[in-house]
Structure formats: C-alpha cells, structure tokens
C-alpha cells in the first residue's frame, strides 16, 4: 500500500486558517474541525482517488472531497508520491473556489 505525503499550498494553508478561526469562534464542538480534516487526509494519503473529479477548474486532475461535519470542500491533486491540498472552501458559499496552478 502506497502512502502519499500530504502537502498544503500556501493558499490552502490560508484557507484552512480562515475556516478554523471561523469554526472556533462560532461552534461549540471545537475539536470537530481538526478531526474532520485529519480523517479526510488519512483516507486521501492511501486512497487519493476517493474524491470526486472537479471539472470546473483549469487545474488538471483536480478533485474534491466534501467534509460534511464542517461543511467544506477540500480541493486537491495527487500523484504517486504526494497529495497536494490546493484549497479548503466552505460549501456554504454555493460555488467552488477558483483554483489556479
């Protein structure tokens, strides 16, 4: 079984920080945010094709996975050695994030 390294772009890091700050300020169950992201990343490092293809982007191979408990989409690409998280975008915004190469 090939476990891929997980890496966040600077953009994805900013998104995650913004969403985390919002979550901590507005929700009682503080640990849910980190737990939901960690669980998704554990799956993606082993089964990166688990997410849905996201064709509304110019980024080849872009996929997303819905994180139901925190109502966000995690956008990523992957290859044989790594999963690159490109964005974390609140699903409540109703449209996907424009992700650039």
CORVENJO-V164845 format. One record per residue. N is the residue number from 0. RES is the residue in one letter. SS is DSSP state (A for helix, B for strand, O for the rest). BURIAL is + if it has 16 or more other ideal C-beta (glycine too) atoms within 10 Angstrom, else -. Layout:
N RES SS BURIAL
N RES SS BURIAL
//
This chain:
0 X O -
1 X O -
2 X O -
3 X O +
4 X B -
5 X B +
6 X B -
7 X B +
8 X O +
9 X A -
10 X A +
11 X A +
12 X A -
13 X A -
14 X A +
15 X A +
16 X A -
17 X A -
18 X A +
19 X A +
20 X A -
21 X A -
22 X A +
23 X A -
24 X A -
25 X A -
26 X O -
27 X O -
28 X O -
29 X O -
30 X A -
31 X A -
32 X A +
33 X A -
34 X A -
35 X A +
36 X A +
37 X A -
38 X A -
39 X A +
40 X A +
41 X A -
42 X A -
43 X A +
44 X A +
45 X A -
46 X O -
47 X A +
48 X A -
49 X A -
50 X O +
51 X B -
52 X B -
53 X O +
54 X O -
55 X O -
56 X O +
57 X O -
58 X O +
59 X O -
60 X O -
61 X O +
62 X B +
63 X B +
64 X B +
65 X B -
66 X B +
67 X A -
68 X A -
69 X A +
70 X O -
71 X B +
72 X B +
73 X B +
74 X B +
75 X B +
76 X B +
77 X B +
78 X O -
79 X O -
80 X O -
81 X B -
82 X B +
83 X B +
84 X B +
85 X B +
86 X B +
87 X B +
88 X B +
89 X B +
90 X A -
91 X A -
92 X A -
93 X O -
94 X O -
95 X O +
96 X O +
97 X O -
98 X O +
99 X O -
100 X O -
//
